[in-house]
Amino acid sequence: MDEQVAQVLQELSDLNTQVRNGEVYQSLGTRLGKIMDDIHRRRRTAVQLPDDGDDIQDILEELRSQLNENVPVTLSRSQMANLIDHLSSLDPGLRYQGINFSLYDALQQNALDSRQLTYLFQKLREPAGLFDHILEPANAAVFGRAGRVAMLAVLLHFISPEKVPVDPDLQPTVVLAAAYLCLETDTRGFVNHYGWAHAFTAATDLLSVLAGNQNLTRADKLFLMMTLIERIKRLNTPLIYGENDRIATFLTELANRHDLYEETLLLALKSWRQQVALHRRPDTIAGWNRFFNRKRLLDSLRLQESLPQSLKEYLNSTIDFLG
């Protein structure tokens, strides 16, 4: 594992433990922000892509045949590993109509046994895949990173503790999700010829599933919410492919679950506005992208019918001036 990625994971694990123990609350956003600000980016290097000419099509045909016959899936670990590895393929048809849709159908049909589900859970959380080339400028590895995050969200949506021996302490998954947000900066949505990247939609979907998991403490969910907010603050490229609507829905649903989330979100939005007020007229493209990412998110929040009243009142009482 990359040394810097390992360091971020350790720092987040330690901070998450402190939040769980009630040792950190008001300074959480600041401390998460510092972890992100201390990350050193790397130069772009060559991305190793899977060979779409291997036996992946045969594996997919076998999987589709078993699903169509409504029989248990008998894929081996190596075959399932190949499916996950090909989430990094640049062929959008293979990624989506092939692997994504087929695995989704397998989960929906309850066609995988507990051993297969447990293996998928472990495979999707491997740091080597989740963080592949993530410290470098926008690159082709984003398809594999985002694909794994999205599939992990789908898997966690379908599996249950009764069927899959998943440790009820999901802190490692919380830390991985937080680390992904801290490290990911590729905001591309649709990419010509290669299809959807949509890393921040995938990340938000994962956070939504985790927020609905009763095995997670409020501290974990608060931790993830604040990590997402601190990451959005720092994105230097635009989120313009529907991510803001998805993020606003996630924040609204979480805020409605408990007063703690509502109050923390309100404080975070107020703090964010104060930070923006110090730099009202950005003089770089990155600065304007940060400004309008925030504006689009607040606009999406205003459109949420179920947004808690305190947040509605705050958003309706604020006006941001550029001058």
C-alpha positions, -999 to 999 in steps of 0.1 A, spaced: 0 0 0 12 35 -8 28 50 23 8 82 22 -25 64 17 -16 42 47 -9 73 67 -42 89 58 -60 57 68 -43 56 102 -50 93 109 -86 88 100 -89 57 121 -74 75 151 -97 105 146 -128 83 142 -120 65 174 -117 99 192 -151 110 178 -166 77 189 -152 82 224 -166 117 226 -132 133 226 -136 153 194 -167 172 181 -164 209 175 -129 206 159 -139 176 137 -142 196 105 -110 215 111 -91 183 118 -105 165 88 -96 195 66 -61 194 78 -57 157 69 -69 166 34 -47 197 31 -16 178 41 -20 153 13 8 156 -13 -3 149 -48 18 130 -73 27 132 -110 6 112 -134 19 77 -141 7 50 -165 -24 32 -154 -25 -6 -158 -59 -16 -172 -74 -51 -173 -72 -71 -205 -107 -71 -220 -95 -99 -243 -92 -124 -215 -120 -147 -204 -142 -120 -189 -169 -124 -216 -170 -161 -209 -175 -154 -172 -202 -129 -179 -220 -154 -202 -219 -181 -175 -232 -156 -149 -260 -144 -172 -270 -179 -181 -273 -190 -144 -293 -158 -136 -316 -164 -165 -322 -200 -154 -328 -187 -118 -302 -211 -103 -275 -204 -78 -244 -187 -92 -214 -211 -91 -186 -186 -100 -153 -193 -83 -133 -167 -63 -109 -162 -92 -139 -155 -116 -155 -130 -92 -121 -113 -88 -119 -110 -125 -153 -94 -126 -143 -68 -100 -109 -62 -117 -128 -54 -149 -147 -26 -132 -115 -7 -143 -122 -14 -179 -125 16 -202 -153 -2 -221 -185 13 -207 -206 -15 -221 -185 -41 -202 -186 -21 -170 -222 -12 -169 -244 -35 -190 -220 -63 -183 -205 -64 -148 -226 -38 -129 -260 -50 -141 -251 -87 -138 -239 -84 -102 -269 -62 -93 -292 -89 -107 -274 -116 -88 -278 -97 -56 -314 -89 -63 -321 -125 -71 -303 -137 -40 -282 -159 -62 -249 -156 -43 -242 -177 -12 -226 -163 20 -191 -172 10 -194 -155 -23 -209 -124 -7 -182 -123 20 -155 -126 -7 -170 -97 -27 -172 -76 4 -135 -82 11 -125 -78 -26 -143 -45 -30 -126 -30 1 -91 -38 -10 -71 -5 -8 -51 -14 -39 -83 -11 -60 -101 17 -41 -71 40 -41 -55 31 -74 -36 62 -88 -58 84 -65 -30 108 -56 -24 117 -93 -42 141 -116 -74 130 -133 -67 96 -149 -83 64 -162 -81 46 -129 -111 66 -117 -135 42 -134 -122 13 -113 -121 34 -81 -156 47 -85 -169 14 -98 -157 -4 -66 -172 22 -44 -205 21 -62 -206 -17 -61 -197 -17 -24 -228 5 -18 -250 -19 -37 -236 -49 -19 -241 -33 15 -277 -25 5 -285 -61 -2 -266 -81 24 -278 -87 59 -260 -98 90 -281 -130 91 -268 -141 57 -233 -127 56 -209 -129 86 -200 -92 83 -185 -78 115 -211 -56 131 -183 -32 138 -181 -16 104 -155 10 114 -129 -3 88 -155 4 61 -163 38 76 -126 47 76 -122 34 40 -151 55 29 -137 86 46 -103 80 32 -117 77 -3 -134 111 2 -102 126 15 -81 113 -14 -104 115 -44 -104 148 -64 -116 136 -98 -150 153 -103 -157 142 -139 -191 129 -146 -195 116 -182 -163 111 -201 -165 108 -239 -159 73 -252 -155 59 -217 -188 65 -200 -195 76 -165 -168 82 -139 -191 98 -113 -168 93 -83 -187 116 -60 -221 101 -68 -207 67 -60 -192 80 -27 -224 96 -17 -243 64 -24 -220 45 -2 -224 71 26 -262 69 22 -261 31 27 -238 34 57 -260 61 72 -290 37 71 -271 9 88 -283 4 124 -250 -12 133 -232 22 129 -231 47 158 -241 83 154 -205 92 158 -196 72 126 -224 88 106 -214 123 118 -178 115 109 -188 106 73 -211 136 69 -183 160 80 -157 143 58 -180 148 28 -185 185 36 -148 192 41 -140 175 8 -166 195 -12 -151 227 3 -118 218 -13 -127 206 -47 -111 227 -74 -131 214 -103 -169 215 -108 -195 190 -97 -221 195 -124 -235 160 -132 -262 157 -106 -239 151 -76 -252 181 -57 -287 168 -58 -276 134 -45 -255 150 -18 -284 173 -8 -307 143 -5 -282 124 16 -277 154 40 -314 160 43 -321 123 51 -294 122 77 -304 155 93 -339 142 97 -327 111 116 -315 129 147 -311 165 160 -274 158 163 -270 157 125 -292 186 120 -274 208 144 -240 198 132 -249 204 95 -263 238 104 -231 247 122 -210 234 93 -229 255 68 -226 286 89 -188 280 93 -185 274 55 -202 308 48 -178 326 71 -149 311 52 -164 321 19 -169 357 32 -132 360 37 -126 354 0 -156 369 -17 -140 375 -51 -119 345 -61 -92 353 -86 -86 318 -100 -107 292 -118 -102 268 -88 -116 295 -65 -147 301 -86 -153 264 -89 -152 261 -51 -176 290 -49 -201 276 -74 -199 240 -60 -211 254 -27 -238 275 -44 -251 246 -64 -252 224 -32 -271 251 -12 -295 255 -41 -301 217 -41 -307 218 -3 -332 246 -7 -352 224 -30 -354 195 -5 -390 195 7 -382 175 38 -353 197 49 -355 204 86 -370 238 95 -339 252 111 -319 245 79 -347 260 57 -347 291 78 -310 295 77 -307 290 39 -336 313 32 -321 341 54 -287 341 38 -276 359 6 -241 355 -8 -227 385 -25 -197 383 -49 -187 419 -43 
